[in-house]
Amino acid sequence: MSGASVLYDVPGPKAKTRNRVYTVLGTLAVLGLIAFAVLRLSAKGQLEPEVWNIFNNAGVRTNIRDGVLTTLQVFAVAAVLSLILGVLLAVARLSDHKPVRWLSTWFIELFRAVPLLITIYALWVIFLTNRDSLGLTGSQPQFWALVVGLTIYNGSVQAEVLRAGINSVPKGQREAAYALGMSKTQVMTTVLIPQAVRAMLPTIISQLVVTLKDTSLGYIITFEELLFTARLMSTNIIVNGNDTYVPVIIVTGAIYVAMCLALSALANWIEQRGRRARSGIEVTTAGEPVAAGDAMEVADAVPDKPAGKQD
């Protein structure tokens, strides 16, 4: 009996008919909700050409551009710092020294449990209170509160992802590296971490997408990122006596979706490129020595034989 038949039963004629009926009813319900929303927006005047014409204004486009650039700036700094912190915390949690392992475990569990918004708000109050002693000016307290908060939270999550990836590497590769005379640092940096990153790359990128979306929490501490800029525009721009919340929210949401899709596409491209690089193992001629790293990849690529079977 195949695994597919156990996990999923092929639907019969009645089940197929029922599924088609449910599909049609669900589609009609979704279309009805969309039509209702469109009619309500039209009745409120949110679909009038004058309302959407605000995006032809140079000032509005400039505000949106500045908001996007600020959001990407925060994301870039927080993403790099969170990955660095994640590697350090993952290595510390796998340390043989108990104090280091306990301290990293406490740090990770604490900041994974505390809501990110509370962390950002607390850091903002601290930076704002000690602005002069820290040499911060202008909007820097908000910027660094958001960056540090995102770094701490996402670095803790990335640490667990990397730790799982390191533990998934076969123990034989670690033992082979030690047998070649490598130190623990060399084994970690040249054997374990590269394979962990490659194995967990989809999860790492997914967390980076979360980091990008969480930049919108800067709105709470009045940091002028994309969401805060959109709120200001929708409040201050009045057309035909109505606010412009709906068009601004739709355009802002589309920008967030586009940025996340672009990051996901980049992740897929990197993953596919890594798979091609891993499978492209060169075959050596008889009697030619094989490098230690190539030997590990060849051993990784060749499946183990079932017990009891020999050539």
N, C-alpha and C positions, 0 to 999 in steps of 0.2 A: 504494500500500500504506500503510495507516495505521500510526501508531507503536505502537498497542495490539497489532496482530498481530505486530509484531517483538519486542516486549518480553514478550508473554504469549500462549501458544498456548491456544486454547480446548480444555479436556479432552474426550476422546472418551468413549464409554460405558464402556470398561474403566477409564479413569483416574478417572471419576466413582465407579465402584463401589469402586475401590481407595481413593479418598479417604474414602468413607463408612466403609469397614472400618477405616481408620486412625483416623478420628474416634471411632468407637465404642470401639476398643481403647484409645485414649488416654484417653477419658472414664472407662472402666472402671478403668484403672490409677490415675488420679487419685482416683477414689472409693474404690478399695481402699486407697490410702495414707492417705486421710482416715479411713477406718474403722479401719485399724490404729492410727493415732495416737490416735483417740478411745478405743479399747479399752485401749491401754497407759496412757493418762492415767487412765482409770477404774480400772484395776487398781492404780495408784499412789495412788488416793484424791484425785486432783486435781480431779475433777468432782463431789465431794460438795457438797451445799448449804452445809455449814458453812464450807468453804473460800472459796466465793464470797460468803458472808455478811459477810466482812470489809469489803466496800465500803459496808455500811450503818453502819459505825462512823464517827462524826463526825471522829475524829482522822485516820483514813486519808483521808477525803475532803479534809480540810484540808491534809494533806501533799501530796496530788496537786494540789490547787488552787495551793498555793504553788510547787510544782515547775513547773507550767504557766506561772504568772505570771513566774517567774524566767527560764524559757526564752524567753518572748516578750519580756521586757525585754532580754535579751542579743541576741536576734535583731533587735529594733527598732533598737538602737544600732548594731550591726554592719552592718545593711542600709543605713542612712542613710550611715554613714561609708564603707562600701565603694563606694557609688554616687558619693559625692563624690570619693573617691580615684580611682575608675575614670575619671571625667571629666577630672580633672587629669592623670592618666598618659596618657590617650588624646590629649589636646591636646598634652602635652609630646612624645609620640612623633611627632606630626605637625608639630612645630616646625621652622622653617627653621634654627635654631641647632643645630649639630652636637653641642656638649657636652650641651645639654638633651635632645636626642633620644637620644644614646648613654646618658646616665644613666638615663632612663626605660626604655629598652629593657633595660638591665642589671637594673634593679630588677624589671621584670615577669618576665623570663625566670628570674631567680634564685628568686623566691618562688612562681612556678608550678612550679618543679622540686623545691623542698624540700617534703617531706611536711608537711601542715598540723599533724599531731600533734607533730612535732618543733618546729615554730615556736611552738606554744602552750606546750609544756613548757619551752622555752628562755626564753620571755618570763615564764613563771611563776617560774622560778628567779631571773631578773633582778629582777622586781618584789618577790619575797619577800625577796631578799637586801638590796635597797635600800628596804625598806618605810618606814623612818623618814625617810629623806631625801626620799622621794616623797610623804610625808604620807598613806600608805595605812593603813587600819585594818580589822580584822575580816576579812571575806571579799573585800575589795576587790582584793588581789593576784590572786586567782583570777578575779574578774570581769573585770578589765582585761586580764589575760593572754589570756583567752578572746576578749574583744571585739577587742583589737588583732590577735591572730592571725587571726581570721575576717576582719577588715577588710583586712589586708595580702594574704591569699591571694585572697579574692573580689574585692577591688579590682583586683588584677592581671588576673584573668579578665575582669571587667567592662570593663576598659580595652581588651582585645583585641576584645571584642564591639562596643564603641562605635566603635573604630577601623575595624572592618569596615563598620559602618553608615555612618560618615562617608565612607569611600571608595566606598560604593555610591551615594551621591548623584550624579546626573548633573553632569558638569563645567560644563555650560551654565548651571546655576543659580548656581554659584559665580562664573562669569565675568559673569553678568548682575548679580549683587549688587555686584561690584567696579565694573562699569560705571555703577551708580547712585551710586557715590561712597562706598560703605560701607567701613569699615576692616576689617582682618583679624579683629579681635575681634568686631565686629558681624556679620560673615559667619559666624563660627563659632558665636556664641550665638543668632543669630536665624534662620539658614538651615540650617546643617549639623547641629548637635547636635539640634534638635527633630525633624528628619526621620530622623536616625540612631536616636534613641530610639523613634520610632514604627515604624520598619522592624524594629528588633531587639527590640521589646518582649517577644515570646514567649521569646526566648533570655535576656533580662535576668531575667524572672520565673522561668524555669527555674533560673537560677543563684541567685536568692533562695531558692528551695525547697531547693537544696543548702545554702545558708547556714543555713536553719532546721534541717535535719537534722544539720548539723555542730555545732550547739550541744551535741549529746550528747557531744562529745569533752571537755567540761568534767568529765565523770565521771573522767577520768584524773588531773586535778589537784584532785580532791575538791571541785569546785564543786557546790553543791547545786541542780543543775537537775533536770529531770524524770527522766532516767535514773538519776542518782545517788540521788534520792529513792526511786525504785522499787526499786533494789537494797537500800537500807537496810530498806525495808518488807518485802521478800520474805525477807530474812535474819532479821529480828527477830520477825516474826509467825509463830508456829508453831500449826498447827491439826491436831488428831488425831495429833500426833507428826510431822507432815510440814511441810516448808516451803511457802511460797505463791508460788514462782517462776512457775509457769504462769499462774495468773489475773492476777498483777500484770503479767507480760510482755504478756499478751494485751490487757489494758486500756491499758497504756502504749503499746503499738504502735498500738492503735486511735486513741488521742489524737494521736499523731504523724501518722498517716494523715489524720485529720480536719483537722488544722491545715494540712497540705500541700495537701489538696484545696480547702480554703477559700481559700488563697493562689492556687492555680491558677484557681479560679472567679473571683476578683477580677481576675486577669490577663486572662481571657477577656472579662469585662465591660468592662474598660478598652479592650481591643483593638477590640471591636465598637463601642464608643462612638466611638473614634477613627476607625474606618472610616466611620461615619455622618457624623461631622463633616467628614471629608475630601471625601466625595461631595456634601455639601450646598452646592454652589457656586451662588450667586445670579447670575441673568442680568441684565446691565445693559442699559439702553435705548440706542438708537442715539445717538451723540454724547456719551454720559456718560463722563467720565474713569474709568479703572480704576486702583486702587491698585497699587503695586508688588508687594505680597505676594499680592494676588488674581491679578495677571497670572501670577505664578509658578505658582500652584495651577492656573489654567486651562491653562497650557502643560503642566503635569504630567499633567492629566486627559485631555487630547486626545492620542490616539495619533498617532505620526508616520506620514506617508503613505509607501507603498512608493516606491522610486526609480523614476523614469520615468513616474509617474502624476500628472497635474495635473487641476485642476478645469476 
